[in-house]
Amino acid sequence: MMFDKIFHKDKKGGDLALADYKSIWSKFFFLDESGSLSNRTEAFFTVGAIKCSQPYYLQSKTVYERSKRQFYDELKFNKLSDKNFNFAVFAINAFFATEGFNFCSYTLDKQGNYFQREFGGNPWQAYEDITIRLIKSNIAQNEIAIVIADHVTVPRDVKFEVNVKRKINDALSRLSIAGVARFDSKSNDLLQIADLMIGAISYDLKFKTGMIQRGDKYKRRFLEHFKKNVGVSDFTQGFKNYKFNIFVDGDIQQRLPISLETNEKGPSS
């Protein structure tokens, strides 16, 4: 691969200098969340991100198709309907068809032992820490990233953008995050596609743990289309390949019926 030819393998991330710009990859993380941390009735919380070098390639496809179909509504998994289903399928197909685009996510059980022990009293700290953990686990030594996150209304003393950048850079002892900014997802199709994927993952987990019995037909159809393209039967054990890195908290797996837990073990994340 060309990457192997140009990357100085003898240099660690902290040793790279600006003069090594040909060996440094700039990346974007388009980050969204599913499942309100402040809503106690919402059992699962997922943070997920689309990672890429050139957002243009996917963004231009969706912008062109929006104009062609005269479809200008925001895509959200929780609002799938007859009106927007076909465009949602187009958008997810475009993601799969575009090289250089990856997806990662982290799902926690808010009622589980780990979440309660670490974050029980501070949901905003949980959002920040989960985001940091997700990005740290999915950034290479020769990458510098910009994080574009969906806007979430938070208390005034929460400094999400500042803390995510500083804590990741400090933990990795290098400039790994160049900046963090939050925007309304209505303004960006990649944030909306990330929402579709994390929404589908959370929906599947709710099905498998018995929280949903029948569900909405459009959400079910989208979920099955998504799983077929990923190549999994369910997300209860997480999933990882060249394009996806999906982590599911063990506390969620303990909610599974015994038949699923013992007979449907998938690839561990």
C-alpha positions as CSV (number, residue, x, y, z in Angstrom):
1,M,0.0,0.0,0.0
2,M,1.1,3.6,-0.7
3,F,0.6,4.3,3.1
4,D,3.3,1.7,4.0
5,K,5.7,3.3,1.5
6,I,5.4,6.9,2.8
7,F,5.0,6.4,6.6
8,H,8.2,6.5,8.5
9,K,7.7,3.4,10.7
10,D,10.7,4.2,12.8
11,K,8.9,7.3,14.1
12,K,6.3,7.2,16.8
13,G,3.4,9.6,16.7
14,G,5.0,12.0,19.3
15,D,8.1,12.2,17.2
16,L,6.5,13.4,14.0
17,A,7.2,17.0,13.0
18,L,5.6,19.4,10.5
19,A,8.3,18.5,8.0
20,D,6.8,14.9,8.0
21,Y,3.6,16.2,6.6
22,K,3.6,13.6,3.8
23,S,3.6,10.9,6.5
24,I,0.8,12.5,8.5
25,W,-2.9,11.7,7.7
26,S,-5.5,14.3,8.6
27,K,-8.8,12.8,9.6
28,F,-12.3,13.9,10.5
29,F,-14.5,12.3,13.1
30,F,-18.2,13.1,12.5
31,L,-19.6,12.2,15.9
32,D,-23.2,11.7,17.1
33,E,-24.9,10.1,20.1
34,S,-28.1,8.1,20.6
35,G,-30.0,7.7,23.8
36,S,-30.3,10.8,26.1
37,L,-28.0,10.5,29.1
38,S,-30.3,12.6,31.1
39,N,-33.4,10.5,30.3
40,R,-33.5,7.7,32.9
41,T,-36.0,5.7,30.8
42,E,-33.5,5.3,28.0
43,A,-31.5,2.2,28.9
44,F,-28.7,2.3,26.4
45,F,-26.3,5.1,25.3
46,T,-24.3,5.0,22.1
47,V,-21.6,7.3,20.8
48,G,-20.6,6.7,17.2
49,A,-18.5,8.4,14.6
50,I,-17.8,8.3,10.9
51,K,-14.0,8.6,10.3
52,C,-12.6,9.8,7.0
53,S,-9.9,11.9,5.3
54,Q,-12.0,13.5,2.6
55,P,-15.6,14.2,3.7
56,Y,-16.3,15.6,0.3
57,Y,-16.7,12.3,-1.4
58,L,-19.7,11.2,0.7
59,Q,-21.1,14.7,1.3
60,S,-21.1,15.5,-2.5
61,K,-23.0,12.3,-3.2
62,T,-25.8,13.1,-0.7
63,V,-26.0,16.8,-1.7
64,Y,-26.4,15.8,-5.4
65,E,-29.0,13.2,-4.6
66,R,-30.9,15.7,-2.3
67,S,-31.1,18.1,-5.2
68,K,-32.1,15.5,-7.7
69,R,-34.9,14.2,-5.5
70,Q,-35.7,17.6,-4.0
71,F,-35.4,16.0,-0.6
72,Y,-34.1,18.5,2.1
73,D,-35.3,17.0,5.4
74,E,-33.0,15.9,8.1
75,L,-32.3,12.2,8.4
76,K,-32.7,10.7,11.8
77,F,-33.2,7.0,12.7
78,N,-36.0,7.8,15.2
79,K,-37.9,9.7,12.5
80,L,-37.8,7.1,9.7
81,S,-41.0,7.0,7.7
82,D,-42.4,6.4,4.3
83,K,-41.4,9.9,3.4
84,N,-37.7,9.5,4.1
85,F,-37.0,5.8,4.1
86,N,-35.7,5.5,0.5
87,F,-33.3,8.4,0.9
88,A,-32.0,6.9,4.2
89,V,-31.3,3.7,2.4
90,F,-29.5,5.7,-0.4
91,A,-27.4,7.5,2.2
92,I,-26.3,4.3,4.0
93,N,-25.6,2.6,0.6
94,A,-23.4,5.6,-0.3
95,F,-21.4,5.2,2.9
96,F,-20.7,1.5,2.1
97,A,-19.8,2.4,-1.5
98,T,-17.3,5.1,-0.6
99,E,-13.8,4.0,0.0
100,G,-11.8,5.5,2.9
101,F,-14.8,5.8,5.2
102,N,-15.0,4.0,8.5
103,F,-17.3,3.8,11.5
104,C,-16.8,3.2,15.2
105,S,-19.1,3.2,18.1
106,Y,-19.3,2.5,21.8
107,T,-22.6,1.4,23.5
108,L,-23.1,1.4,27.3
109,D,-25.9,0.1,29.5
110,K,-26.9,3.1,31.7
111,Q,-28.3,0.7,34.3
112,G,-25.3,-1.6,34.2
113,N,-22.7,-2.0,36.9
114,Y,-19.9,-0.3,34.9
115,F,-21.9,2.8,34.0
116,Q,-23.3,3.2,37.5
117,R,-19.9,2.8,39.1
118,E,-18.1,5.2,36.8
119,F,-20.7,7.8,35.8
120,G,-23.9,7.2,37.8
121,G,-24.0,10.8,39.2
122,N,-22.7,12.7,36.2
123,P,-24.2,11.9,32.7
124,W,-22.2,14.7,31.0
125,Q,-18.9,13.4,32.3
126,A,-20.0,10.0,30.8
127,Y,-20.6,11.6,27.4
128,E,-17.2,13.3,27.5
129,D,-15.3,10.2,28.7
130,I,-17.0,7.8,26.3
131,T,-16.2,10.2,23.4
132,I,-12.5,10.3,24.5
133,R,-12.3,6.6,24.8
134,L,-13.9,6.0,21.4
135,I,-11.6,8.4,19.6
136,K,-8.4,7.3,21.4
137,S,-9.2,3.7,20.3
138,N,-9.7,4.7,16.7
139,I,-6.9,7.1,15.9
140,A,-3.5,5.9,14.5
141,Q,-0.1,7.2,15.6
142,N,0.4,9.1,12.3
143,E,-3.1,10.8,12.3
144,I,-4.2,14.2,13.4
145,A,-7.9,14.6,13.6
146,I,-10.7,17.2,13.7
147,V,-13.8,16.2,15.6
148,I,-17.2,17.5,14.3
149,A,-19.8,16.6,16.9
150,D,-23.6,17.0,16.9
151,H,-24.7,19.9,19.1
152,V,-26.1,18.8,22.4
153,T,-27.4,21.3,24.9
154,V,-25.3,21.0,28.1
155,P,-24.9,22.9,31.4
156,R,-22.9,26.0,31.1
157,D,-20.0,24.6,33.1
158,V,-19.5,21.7,30.7
159,K,-16.5,22.3,28.4
160,F,-16.8,19.3,26.1
161,E,-14.9,20.7,23.2
162,V,-12.0,21.9,25.3
163,N,-11.7,18.8,27.4
164,V,-11.9,16.3,24.6
165,K,-9.1,17.9,22.7
166,R,-6.9,18.5,25.8
167,K,-7.4,15.1,27.4
168,I,-6.7,13.1,24.2
169,N,-3.6,15.1,23.3
170,D,-2.3,14.7,26.9
171,A,-3.1,11.0,27.0
172,L,-1.3,10.4,23.7
173,S,1.5,12.9,24.4
174,R,1.2,14.5,21.0
175,L,-1.0,16.7,18.8
176,S,-3.6,14.1,17.8
177,I,-6.7,16.3,17.9
178,A,-6.4,19.6,16.1
179,G,-9.8,20.8,17.2
180,V,-13.3,19.9,18.3
181,A,-16.5,21.7,17.2
182,R,-20.2,21.0,17.6
183,F,-22.8,21.9,15.0
184,D,-26.5,21.2,14.5
185,S,-26.8,17.9,12.6
186,K,-29.3,19.5,10.2
187,S,-26.3,21.2,8.6
188,N,-24.3,18.1,7.8
189,D,-25.2,14.8,6.1
190,L,-22.3,12.9,7.6
191,L,-23.6,13.6,11.1
192,Q,-27.0,12.4,9.9
193,I,-25.6,9.2,8.4
194,A,-23.8,8.6,11.7
195,D,-27.2,9.0,13.5
196,L,-28.7,6.4,11.2
197,M,-26.0,3.8,12.1
198,I,-25.9,4.3,15.8
199,G,-29.7,4.4,15.9
200,A,-29.8,1.1,14.1
201,I,-27.3,-0.5,16.5
202,S,-29.2,0.7,19.6
203,Y,-32.5,-0.5,18.1
204,D,-31.1,-4.0,17.4
205,L,-29.8,-4.2,21.0
206,K,-33.3,-3.3,22.3
207,F,-34.8,-6.0,20.1
208,K,-32.4,-8.7,21.3
209,T,-32.8,-7.8,25.0
210,G,-36.6,-7.8,24.8
211,M,-37.2,-4.1,25.2
212,I,-38.9,-3.9,21.9
213,Q,-41.4,-6.6,20.7
214,R,-42.6,-5.6,17.3
215,G,-41.2,-2.2,16.7
216,D,-41.7,0.2,13.8
217,K,-41.7,-1.3,10.3
218,Y,-39.4,1.3,8.8
219,K,-36.9,1.0,11.5
220,R,-36.9,-2.8,11.3
221,R,-36.5,-2.6,7.5
222,F,-33.6,-0.2,7.8
223,L,-32.0,-2.2,10.5
224,E,-32.1,-5.4,8.4
225,H,-30.7,-3.6,5.4
226,F,-27.9,-2.2,7.5
227,K,-27.0,-5.5,9.2
228,K,-27.0,-7.3,5.8
229,N,-24.5,-4.8,4.4
230,V,-22.3,-5.0,7.5
231,G,-22.4,-8.7,7.4
232,V,-23.8,-9.5,10.9
233,S,-26.9,-11.1,12.3
234,D,-27.0,-8.9,15.4
235,F,-24.8,-6.4,17.3
236,T,-25.0,-7.9,20.7
237,Q,-21.4,-9.1,20.7
238,G,-20.1,-6.1,18.9
239,F,-18.3,-6.3,15.5
240,K,-15.0,-5.4,14.0
241,N,-13.6,-5.5,10.4
242,Y,-11.7,-3.2,8.1
243,K,-14.6,-0.7,8.0
244,F,-16.3,-1.1,11.4
245,N,-15.3,-1.1,15.0
246,I,-18.4,-1.6,17.1
247,F,-18.1,-2.1,20.9
248,V,-20.9,-3.2,23.1
249,D,-20.7,-3.1,26.9
250,G,-20.7,-6.5,28.6
251,D,-23.6,-5.3,30.9
252,I,-25.8,-5.3,27.8
253,Q,-24.9,-8.8,26.9
254,Q,-26.0,-9.9,30.4
255,R,-29.5,-8.8,29.5
256,L,-29.8,-11.3,26.7
257,P,-32.1,-14.3,27.0
258,I,-30.0,-17.4,27.8
259,S,-30.7,-18.9,24.4
260,L,-29.2,-15.9,22.6
261,E,-26.3,-15.5,25.0
262,T,-25.1,-19.1,24.7
263,N,-26.0,-20.0,21.1
264,E,-25.5,-16.8,19.2
265,K,-22.0,-15.7,20.1
266,G,-20.6,-13.4,17.4
267,P,-17.2,-11.8,16.9
268,S,-16.1,-10.1,20.1
269,S,-15.1,-6.4,20.0
